[in-house]
């Protein structure tokens, strides 16, 4: 692997940590980015020298130059009963960028919009989506709307499923108001006959999953 690709992998890991935790520790990065602390420190120092990250005390941040090297894709949903339709959307989203962040609707949000509780609670749904190898980060969404989460993640691309109710133009307008450059893409492909709501109606099928 050449040095540019290695730097990009490390930058991606640092940005994921930043989104997850809010701050990134230099010492923690050396310990966790790979099982090889000395190599971690070497690559991080290269990123510092090349201006892709900055360091204040023990805190690392990605510079504008470093952020421009990465394309972050955000995708959201309930993911109550994970099925091939979900996997189609998520794998399609991953192909659009370097980092895929998946936002899981909270139980409160699901109840507010669907007028019923999800089959699996938010922690189980979060754990399941987090286990997918092509998902770089899964996190719980906000309790009011998607926009607080949008500001936290600052994605380059927002991916919507074919049946999601979010308005593309509304998202673009919000992004523009907050000086964010976001492309909104709706994935129109779908797996015919498979939806979480259909699966949930079939108790026998659920018990077999």
BAFI-3210 file (N, C-alpha, C; in Angstrom, 3 decimals, decimal comma, padded with zeros to 6 digits):
// residues 209
n [1|2|3|4|5|6|7|8|9|10|11|12|13|14|15|16|17|18|19|20|21|22|23|24|25|26|27|28|29|30|31|32|33|34|35|36|37|38|39|40|41|42|43|44|45|46|47|48|49|50|51|52|53|54|55|56|57|58|59|60|61|62|63|64|65|66|67|68|69|70|71|72|73|74|75|76|77|78|79|80|81|82|83|84|85|86|87|88|89|90|91|92|93|94|95|96|97|98|99|100|101|102|103|104|105|106|107|108|109|110|111|112|113|114|115|116|117|118|119|120|121|122|123|124|125|126|127|128|129|130|131|132|133|134|135|136|137|138|139|140|141|142|143|144|145|146|147|148|149|150|151|152|153|154|155|156|157|158|159|160|161|162|163|164|165|166|167|168|169|170|171|172|173|174|175|176|177|178|179|180|181|182|183|184|185|186|187|188|189|190|191|192|193|194|195|196|197|198|199|200|201|202|203|204|205|206|207|208|209]
n.u [000,846|000,592|001,939|000,121|-002,418|-002,395|-002,267|-004,776|-006,494|-005,893|-006,655|-009,392|-010,104|-009,507|-011,339|-013,764|-013,567|-013,644|-016,263|-017,708|-016,860|-016,473|-014,107|-010,625|-008,051|-004,546|-002,829|-004,598|-005,187|-002,731|-002,711|-004,998|-005,612|-004,403|-003,078|-000,432|001,416|003,807|003,908|001,488|002,023|004,026|002,680|000,707|002,317|003,299|000,946|000,555|002,840|002,287|000,138|-002,471|-003,726|-004,074|-002,531|-003,157|-001,926|-002,916|-004,856|-006,182|-007,066|-008,797|-007,635|-008,789|-007,638|-007,096|-009,690|-010,803|-009,826|-011,438|-014,563|-017,611|-020,386|-023,755|-026,381|-029,668|-032,144|-034,675|-034,176|-035,272|-035,979|-033,462|-032,874|-032,511|-033,152|-032,349|-029,604|-028,953|-029,355|-027,461|-024,980|-024,881|-024,736|-022,253|-020,482|-020,361|-018,608|-015,878|-016,268|-018,865|-021,531|-024,068|-027,217|-029,283|-032,688|-034,137|-035,955|-037,976|-038,373|-039,263|-041,682|-043,060|-043,432|-044,414|-046,378|-046,211|-044,269|-040,891|-039,936|-037,456|-035,424|-033,706|-030,984|-030,412|-030,843|-028,903|-026,581|-026,731|-026,546|-024,061|-022,429|-022,082|-019,735|-019,176|-020,063|-018,867|-019,371|-021,998|-024,645|-026,940|-029,753|-030,912|-033,475|-035,400|-035,244|-033,595|-031,610|-029,867|-028,189|-027,136|-025,545|-023,670|-022,363|-021,635|-021,774|-020,728|-022,367|-025,780|-027,708|-030,788|-033,366|-035,594|-038,201|-038,169|-039,293|-038,120|-037,465|-035,694|-034,998|-035,469|-033,510|-031,222|-031,563|-031,408|-028,773|-027,430|-028,072|-026,570|-024,055|-023,027|-021,855|-023,665|-024,562|-027,556|-028,763|-031,086|-031,674|-033,032|-033,286|-034,633|-035,483|-037,827|-040,912|-039,956|-040,052|-039,606|-041,995|-043,697|-042,464|-042,699|-045,385|-045,711|-045,614|-044,685|-042,589|-040,838|-040,120|-038,557|-036,333]
n.v [-001,193|002,180|005,317|007,455|006,256|004,987|007,180|008,271|006,311|006,474|009,125|008,859|007,179|008,846|010,923|009,555|008,922|011,504|012,318|010,486|010,857|013,573|014,898|014,245|012,297|012,494|010,615|008,493|007,811|006,822|004,502|003,054|003,103|001,234|-002,095|-001,465|000,595|002,187|002,473|003,752|006,215|007,180|007,548|009,387|011,566|012,145|013,007|015,329|016,820|017,160|018,797|017,868|017,302|018,927|019,735|020,340|020,489|017,479|017,069|016,253|017,555|017,582|019,296|021,810|021,194|018,469|017,483|017,839|015,730|013,628|011,963|012,052|010,066|010,123|008,241|007,354|005,741|003,446|000,670|-001,681|-004,454|-005,888|-006,251|-007,518|-005,250|-003,059|-003,573|-003,240|-000,463|000,552|-000,504|000,650|003,316|003,373|003,069|005,571|007,200|007,752|007,335|005,854|006,862|005,833|006,700|005,913|005,771|006,935|005,240|006,893|008,640|006,845|005,980|008,390|008,969|006,614|005,815|003,636|001,297|000,293|-003,001|-003,978|-002,516|000,717|000,359|-002,291|-002,190|-000,346|-001,760|-003,896|-002,698|-001,495|-003,684|-004,347|-004,721|-002,814|-000,463|002,401|003,926|003,852|005,576|006,918|008,880|012,318|013,594|015,287|016,242|015,596|017,438|018,382|016,217|016,227|018,522|017,665|015,550|016,604|015,847|015,051|013,956|013,088|010,280|009,001|006,579|004,880|005,109|006,914|009,727|012,219|015,480|016,319|018,902|020,500|019,622|020,379|023,158|023,753|022,971|024,821|027,204|026,852|026,991|024,650|022,294|020,070|017,122|015,613|012,433|010,223|006,868|004,855|002,231|-000,938|-003,848|-005,915|-006,532|-006,742|-005,353|-003,820|-003,434|-005,281|-007,684|-007,600|-007,990|-010,624|-012,886|-015,506|-015,612|-013,761|-015,110|-017,047|-015,801]
n.w [000,000|-000,938|000,355|000,213|000,085|002,562|004,287|003,750|004,743|007,472|007,954|007,522|009,655|011,793|011,366|011,680|014,391|015,399|014,718|016,205|018,919|019,292|020,024|019,324|020,554|020,498|021,738|022,121|019,483|018,619|020,052|019,183|016,372|014,640|015,307|015,709|017,339|016,921|014,147|013,789|015,055|013,384|010,909|011,674|012,356|009,823|008,609|010,074|009,298|006,608|006,673|006,879|009,237|012,444|015,617|018,969|022,057|023,374|021,567|018,430|015,243|012,120|009,323|006,962|004,532|004,886|005,259|002,760|001,351|001,862|001,374|002,805|003,444|004,345|005,681|006,628|008,783|010,063|010,298|011,406|011,035|009,596|006,180|002,712|001,136|002,693|002,774|000,102|-000,244|001,600|000,730|-001,782|-001,036|000,268|-001,848|-002,881|-001,535|000,856|003,581|005,343|007,180|009,234|010,333|012,970|013,611|016,613|019,261|020,181|018,019|016,054|017,189|017,156|014,431|013,280|014,930|016,599|018,531|017,716|016,518|017,341|019,856|020,011|020,710|020,040|017,298|016,573|017,272|015,481|012,896|013,182|013,084|010,454|007,912|005,967|006,978|008,379|010,618|012,925|014,415|016,878|015,965|016,317|018,559|017,607|014,793|011,598|011,332|013,360|013,575|011,041|011,114|012,959|011,670|009,177|006,344|002,931|001,122|001,186|001,444|000,393|000,786|-001,535|-000,560|001,508|003,415|003,574|002,298|-000,527|-001,524|000,694|002,474|001,045|001,046|003,770|004,228|002,607|003,928|006,208|005,258|004,122|001,788|000,196|-001,461|-002,391|-002,761|-004,054|-003,766|-006,095|-006,661|-005,664|-003,700|-004,766|-003,118|-000,539|002,540|005,741|007,151|005,963|006,619|009,375|009,740|009,344|011,572|011,793|009,974|011,138|013,469|012,394|011,533]
ca.u [000,000|001,427|001,789|-001,078|-003,571|-002,297|-002,654|-006,226|-007,116|-005,737|-007,515|-010,768|-010,279|-009,495|-012,604|-014,806|-013,413|-014,087|-017,729|-018,229|-016,527|-016,439|-012,689|-009,728|-006,822|-003,336|-002,374|-005,558|-005,000|-001,528|-003,024|-006,135|-005,873|-004,030|-002,391|001,000|001,540|004,908|003,488|000,438|002,656|004,750|001,722|000,089|003,300|003,301|-000,266|000,832|003,831|001,674|-000,944|-003,802|-004,285|-003,372|-002,440|-003,069|-001,815|-003,149|-006,036|-005,967|-008,210|-008,540|-007,628|-009,601|-006,911|-007,313|-011,115|-011,084|-009,402|-012,410|-015,967|-018,432|-021,756|-024,668|-027,610|-030,411|-033,336|-035,055|-033,449|-035,878|-035,654|-032,493|-033,205|-031,737|-033,392|-031,455|-028,226|-028,806|-029,205|-026,221|-023,816|-024,892|-024,264|-020,822|-019,737|-020,338|-017,611|-014,837|-016,782|-020,322|-022,096|-025,486|-027,943|-030,386|-033,786|-034,369|-037,278|-038,912|-038,675|-040,070|-043,041|-043,712|-043,808|-045,137|-047,445|-046,027|-042,881|-040,175|-039,822|-036,187|-035,153|-032,655|-029,652|-030,253|-030,732|-027,585|-025,579|-026,816|-026,003|-022,627|-021,702|-021,887|-018,337|-019,057|-020,501|-017,734|-019,880|-023,448|-024,965|-028,350|-030,126|-031,468|-034,861|-036,340|-035,204|-032,298|-030,672|-028,809|-027,255|-026,485|-024,490|-022,639|-021,616|-021,151|-021,487|-020,663|-023,501|-026,857|-028,398|-032,144|-033,952|-036,663|-039,472|-038,008|-040,148|-037,359|-037,514|-034,346|-034,792|-035,433|-032,178|-030,271|-031,761|-030,856|-027,316|-026,994|-028,213|-025,499|-022,785|-022,578|-022,031|-024,163|-025,308|-028,582|-029,002|-032,111|-031,464|-034,346|-033,302|-035,239|-035,713|-039,287|-041,636|-039,330|-040,051|-039,676|-043,395|-044,263|-041,880|-043,223|-046,759|-045,661|-044,981|-044,002|-041,323|-039,979|-039,610|-037,581|-035,127]
ca.v [000,000|003,383|006,211|008,280|005,445|004,768|008,446|008,440|005,375|007,042|010,308|008,368|006,685|010,011|011,639|008,730|009,124|012,874|012,344|009,661|011,347|015,036|015,276|013,125|012,327|012,024|009,400|007,422|007,398|005,983|003,205|002,291|003,127|-000,119|-002,772|-001,156|001,978|002,937|002,819|004,758|007,499|007,624|008,049|010,603|012,645|012,493|013,801|016,648|017,496|017,480|019,757|017,255|017,400|019,847|019,194|021,295|019,629|016,078|017,021|016,279|017,953|017,507|020,620|021,925|020,453|017,046|017,147|017,810|014,436|012,601|012,152|011,413|009,771|009,909|007,533|007,133|004,906|002,723|-000,605|-002,505|-005,822|-005,690|-007,147|-007,217|-003,884|-002,185|-003,825|-002,624|000,980|000,859|-000,781|001,688|004,546|003,234|003,232|006,984|007,970|007,068|007,018|005,724|007,047|005,462|007,268|005,043|006,503|006,561|004,671|008,016|009,111|005,810|006,028|009,633|008,953|005,396|005,608|002,360|001,045|-000,613|-004,392|-003,997|-001,191|001,469|-000,184|-003,506|-001,782|000,279|-002,826|-004,687|-001,932|-001,302|-004,930|-004,483|-004,365|-001,646|000,720|002,923|004,405|003,947|006,318|007,247|010,205|013,243|013,318|016,221|016,119|015,109|018,519|018,405|015,155|016,697|019,452|016,900|014,705|017,450|014,958|015,590|013,356|012,477|009,272|008,668|005,406|005,195|005,379|007,824|010,901|013,472|016,281|016,628|020,352|021,048|019,304|021,234|024,535|023,828|022,912|026,103|028,196|026,628|027,023|023,282|021,835|018,700|016,537|014,686|011,395|009,241|005,565|004,405|000,763|-001,607|-005,290|-006,015|-007,401|-006,834|-004,159|-004,185|-003,484|-006,542|-008,764|-007,522|-008,495|-012,086|-013,338|-016,782|-015,294|-013,114|-016,133|-017,871|-014,998]
ca.w [000,000|-000,982|001,509|000,052|000,485|004,004|004,922|003,607|005,689|008,816|008,009|007,657|011,024|012,685|011,202|012,311|015,837|015,665|014,660|017,299|020,260|019,364|020,027|019,022|021,341|019,821|022,412|021,852|018,089|018,559|020,662|018,651|014,933|014,204|016,418|015,671|017,826|016,312|012,787|013,949|015,361|012,191|009,911|012,226|012,210|008,394|008,376|010,653|008,461|005,315|006,874|006,810|010,584|013,345|016,974|020,072|023,234|023,005|020,701|016,983|014,425|010,685|008,705|005,741|003,500|005,127|005,067|001,326|000,806|002,236|001,031|003,838|003,020|005,469|005,328|007,864|008,712|011,274|010,267|012,457|010,624|008,519|005,073|001,507|000,670|003,462|002,352|-001,214|-000,041|002,322|-000,124|-002,827|-000,392|000,553|-003,095|-003,257|-000,790|001,631|004,920|005,421|008,515|009,215|011,472|013,368|014,253|018,011|019,545|020,300|016,665|015,391|017,755|016,760|013,020|012,901|015,914|017,282|018,913|016,815|016,965|018,082|020,408|019,325|020,989|019,239|015,898|016,444|017,327|014,257|011,772|013,461|012,798|009,011|007,655|005,095|007,725|009,148|011,902|013,110|015,638|017,050|015,508|017,294|018,947|016,987|013,335|011,115|011,062|014,373|013,194|009,817|011,534|013,662|010,732|008,076|005,218|001,575|000,412|001,965|000,637|000,806|000,160|-002,480|000,116|002,645|003,260|003,624|001,085|-000,990|-001,628|002,054|003,004|000,333|001,496|005,125|004,085|002,044|005,000|007,182|004,512|003,873|000,407|000,302|-002,567|-001,910|-003,765|-003,695|-004,400|-006,569|-006,752|-004,512|-003,797|-004,819|-002,192|000,785|003,387|007,164|007,581|005,485|007,419|010,740|009,747|009,284|012,813|011,559|009,319|012,129|014,381|011,683|011,233]
c.u [000,884|001,059|000,525|-002,328|-003,585|-002,717|-004,168|-006,989|-007,047|-006,609|-008,972|-011,047|-010,337|-010,820|-013,769|-014,774|-013,913|-015,616|-018,318|-018,066|-016,562|-015,033|-011,851|-008,428|-005,657|-002,880|-003,299|-005,404|-003,792|-001,828|-004,048|-006,264|-005,515|-003,353|-000,913|001,241|002,646|004,561|002,387|001,042|003,377|003,794|001,049|001,039|003,420|002,095|-000,102|001,765|003,226|000,465|-002,348|-004,505|-003,488|-003,409|-002,282|-003,068|-001,950|-004,303|-005,660|-007,236|-007,818|-008,632|-008,545|-008,959|-007,141|-008,745|-011,465|-010,675|-010,442|-013,813|-016,798|-019,868|-022,598|-025,952|-028,353|-031,621|-033,623|-034,281|-033,962|-035,626|-034,751|-032,739|-032,422|-031,958|-032,512|-030,013|-027,952|-028,561|-027,844|-024,984|-023,734|-024,352|-022,756|-019,974|-019,582|-019,245|-016,608|-015,353|-018,306|-020,761|-023,598|-026,148|-029,183|-031,457|-033,984|-035,760|-038,335|-039,342|-039,573|-041,512|-043,790|-044,216|-044,644|-046,275|-047,392|-044,545|-042,203|-040,120|-038,562|-035,902|-033,919|-031,262|-029,388|-030,071|-029,378|-026,486|-025,554|-026,192|-024,500|-021,804|-021,442|-020,516|-018,186|-019,574|-019,347|-018,155|-021,401|-023,694|-026,461|-028,619|-030,640|-032,931|-035,871|-036,398|-033,800|-031,221|-029,574|-027,735|-026,479|-025,323|-023,352|-021,751|-020,971|-020,809|-021,332|-021,872|-024,503|-027,602|-029,763|-032,601|-035,145|-037,967|-039,342|-038,699|-039,393|-037,369|-036,106|-034,069|-034,708|-034,064|-031,125|-030,355|-031,187|-029,328|-026,766|-027,020|-027,070|-024,130|-022,167|-022,824|-022,397|-024,884|-026,302|-028,919|-030,065|-031,854|-032,827|-034,433|-033,955|-035,359|-037,218|-039,835|-041,049|-039,312|-040,168|-041,120|-044,065|-043,758|-042,467|-044,658|-046,804|-044,915|-044,199|-042,631|-040,343|-039,353|-038,548|-036,284|-034,084]
c.v [001,248|004,348|007,060|007,523|005,221|006,028|008,635|007,527|005,936|008,292|009,909|007,911|007,841|010,770|010,868|008,910|010,518|012,964|011,607|010,343|012,870|015,596|014,025|013,308|011,751|010,696|008,228|006,900|006,484|004,582|002,390|002,231|001,816|-000,791|-002,405|000,312|002,791|003,376|003,878|006,143|008,057|008,246|009,331|011,794|013,093|013,360|015,219|017,452|017,955|018,412|019,199|017,245|018,441|019,254|020,339|020,509|018,178|015,940|017,168|016,777|017,840|018,912|020,628|021,147|018,953|016,632|017,040|016,487|013,340|012,972|011,348|011,274|009,481|009,264|007,242|006,248|004,250|001,421|-001,551|-003,987|-005,687|-006,717|-006,737|-005,813|-002,877|-002,335|-003,211|-001,122|001,306|000,594|000,228|003,001|004,501|003,477|004,698|007,787|007,116|006,577|006,957|005,823|006,773|005,953|006,419|005,871|006,013|005,954|005,770|008,538|008,127|005,873|007,276|009,577|007,739|005,044|004,233|002,168|000,140|-002,021|-004,566|-002,599|-000,572|000,897|-001,448|-003,156|-001,134|-000,776|-003,621|-003,952|-001,702|-002,523|-005,134|-003,944|-003,112|-000,365|001,195|003,407|004,401|004,679|006,619|008,679|011,078|012,940|014,233|016,071|015,705|016,185|018,680|017,378|015,549|017,629|018,730|016,144|015,533|016,602|015,722|015,128|012,819|011,530|008,979|007,407|005,800|005,611|006,312|009,157|012,221|014,167|016,709|018,130|021,013|020,816|020,212|022,681|024,735|023,849|024,247|027,196|028,095|026,474|025,633|022,940|020,351|018,299|015,539|013,715|010,432|007,958|005,011|002,890|000,176|-003,095|-005,490|-006,971|-007,498|-005,467|-004,608|-004,338|-004,779|-007,700|-008,787|-008,022|-010,015|-012,608|-014,614|-016,532|-014,662|-014,148|-017,004|-017,129|-015,165]
c.w [000,000|000,145|001,427|000,492|001,996|004,766|004,880|004,564|007,104|008,987|008,228|009,078|012,028|012,585|011,824|013,826|016,238|015,688|015,853|018,656|020,405|019,379|019,775|019,793|020,532|020,414|022,129|020,428|017,935|019,073|019,886|017,131|014,251|015,401|016,548|016,054|017,156|014,892|012,826|014,166|014,144|011,171|010,401|012,097|010,754|008,045|008,919|009,756|007,138|005,438|006,781|008,167|011,364|014,747|017,969|021,366|022,806|022,010|019,230|016,307|012,959|010,100|007,481|004,599|003,648|004,859|003,590|000,681|001,030|001,782|002,023|003,335|004,257|004,959|006,625|007,669|010,043|011,400|011,353|012,213|009,413|007,417|003,818|000,948|001,384|002,975|000,984|-001,082|000,571|001,475|-001,266|-002,267|-000,170|-000,692|-003,502|-002,555|-000,053|002,977|004,860|006,877|008,427|010,497|011,744|014,074|015,684|018,165|019,585|018,931|015,930|015,881|017,298|015,318|012,623|013,848|016,574|017,581|017,890|017,391|017,811|018,617|019,750|019,539|020,175|017,770|015,618|016,399|016,028|013,077|011,950|013,077|011,306|008,625|006,788|005,748|008,606|010,525|011,873|014,417|015,689|016,605|016,638|017,561|018,265|015,466|012,912|011,127|012,108|014,029|011,950|010,160|012,238|012,683|009,623|006,850|003,908|000,770|001,424|001,035|001,242|000,091|-000,691|-001,790|001,324|002,373|003,244|002,263|000,680|-000,995|-000,256|002,696|002,360|000,817|002,897|005,064|003,582|003,107|005,998|006,509|004,357|002,403|000,443|-000,980|-001,973|-003,035|-003,251|-004,488|-004,803|-006,716|-005,508|-004,777|-003,698|-003,761|-000,805|001,455|004,831|007,624|007,155|006,324|008,821|010,842|009,768|010,502|012,641|010,944|010,294|013,052|013,731|011,417|012,326]
res [x|x|x|x|x|x|x|x|x|x|x|x|x|x|x|x|x|x|x|x|x|x|x|x|x|x|x|x|x|x|x|x|x|x|x|x|x|x|x|x|x|x|x|x|x|x|x|x|x|x|x|x|x|x|x|x|x|x|x|x|x|x|x|x|x|x|x|x|x|x|x|x|x|x|x|x|x|x|x|x|x|x|x|x|x|x|x|x|x|x|x|x|x|x|x|x|x|x|x|x|x|x|x|x|x|x|x|x|x|x|x|x|x|x|x|x|x|x|x|x|x|x|x|x|x|x|x|x|x|x|x|x|x|x|x|x|x|x|x|x|x|x|x|x|x|x|x|x|x|x|x|x|x|x|x|x|x|x|x|x|x|x|x|x|x|x|x|x|x|x|x|x|x|x|x|x|x|x|x|x|x|x|x|x|x|x|x|x|x|x|x|x|x|x|x|x|x|x|x|x|x|x|x|x|x|x|x|x|x]
***
